Amino acid sequence: MKNTELHIKKGDHVWVQIYNGRDYSFHPRLAEVIATLHLRISCEVVPYVALRYLDNHSCACVPYEQICGICDKSP
């Protein structure tokens, strides 16, 4: 599920894979990128993305590999 080919930046709209624990599936959710981060976890630097979901404006910080695509902004 690694997406190292995606180059995202602040303000981009992206699709995020969200895990649904009820039926053990993933579904996409649209979000706006607030920032990209590199966090040190267990002596390894891991890329994360801070974002705001567009459906309810909640914020989250997710691993970069959960980003499944970039969405074109509609005018």
C-alpha positions as a Python dict, from the first residue, in 0.01 Angstrom:
ca = {
    (1, 'M'): (0, 0, 0),
    (2, 'K'): (303, 232, -27),
    (3, 'N'): (251, 543, -238),
    (4, 'T'): (598, 693, -268),
    (5, 'E'): (515, 824, -616),
    (6, 'L'): (252, 1068, -485),
    (7, 'H'): (391, 1417, -427),
    (8, 'I'): (149, 1596, -198),
    (9, 'K'): (170, 1940, -46),
    (10, 'K'): (-30, 2169, 180),
    (11, 'G'): (-373, 2248, 32),
    (12, 'D'): (-399, 1937, -188),
    (13, 'H'): (-720, 1737, -174),
    (14, 'V'): (-644, 1368, -129),
    (15, 'W'): (-828, 1038, -92),
    (16, 'V'): (-752, 858, 235),
    (17, 'Q'): (-814, 485, 291),
    (18, 'I'): (-1014, 451, 615),
    (19, 'Y'): (-1052, 114, 788),
    (20, 'N'): (-1407, 14, 882),
    (21, 'G'): (-1395, -217, 1185),
    (22, 'R'): (-1758, -325, 1145),
    (23, 'D'): (-1716, -512, 818),
    (24, 'Y'): (-1332, -518, 807),
    (25, 'S'): (-1310, -320, 485),
    (26, 'F'): (-1151, 4, 365),
    (27, 'H'): (-1336, 299, 214),
    (28, 'P'): (-1201, 625, 67),
    (29, 'R'): (-1257, 960, 236),
    (30, 'L'): (-1177, 1303, 90),
    (31, 'A'): (-949, 1533, 292),
    (32, 'E'): (-738, 1848, 258),
    (33, 'V'): (-367, 1831, 345),
    (34, 'I'): (-266, 2060, 632),
    (35, 'A'): (101, 1952, 648),
    (36, 'T'): (340, 1668, 576),
    (37, 'L'): (548, 1539, 867),
    (38, 'H'): (836, 1301, 927),
    (39, 'L'): (798, 1134, 1267),
    (40, 'R'): (1062, 918, 1433),
    (41, 'I'): (900, 591, 1540),
    (42, 'S'): (1116, 310, 1682),
    (43, 'C'): (1438, 462, 1543),
    (44, 'E'): (1286, 492, 1195),
    (45, 'V'): (1165, 810, 1024),
    (46, 'V'): (809, 756, 899),
    (47, 'P'): (621, 1004, 676),
    (48, 'Y'): (282, 1118, 805),
    (49, 'V'): (18, 1358, 671),
    (50, 'A'): (-184, 1598, 885),
    (51, 'L'): (-522, 1655, 722),
    (52, 'R'): (-876, 1786, 760),
    (53, 'Y'): (-1161, 1570, 634),
    (54, 'L'): (-1394, 1762, 404),
    (55, 'D'): (-1715, 1583, 508),
    (56, 'N'): (-1714, 1690, 874),
    (57, 'H'): (-1401, 1909, 911),
    (58, 'S'): (-1241, 1681, 1173),
    (59, 'C'): (-860, 1664, 1172),
    (60, 'A'): (-628, 1364, 1179),
    (61, 'C'): (-269, 1260, 1129),
    (62, 'V'): (-233, 945, 917),
    (63, 'P'): (59, 745, 776),
    (64, 'Y'): (154, 853, 423),
    (65, 'E'): (76, 507, 288),
    (66, 'Q'): (-296, 557, 370),
    (67, 'I'): (-314, 826, 99),
    (68, 'C'): (-449, 648, -208),
    (69, 'G'): (-477, 937, -455),
    (70, 'I'): (-483, 1308, -526),
    (71, 'C'): (-812, 1471, -627),
    (72, 'D'): (-842, 1765, -865),
    (73, 'K'): (-1002, 2062, -693),
    (74, 'S'): (-1336, 2162, -841),
    (75, 'P'): (-1383, 2536, -908),
}
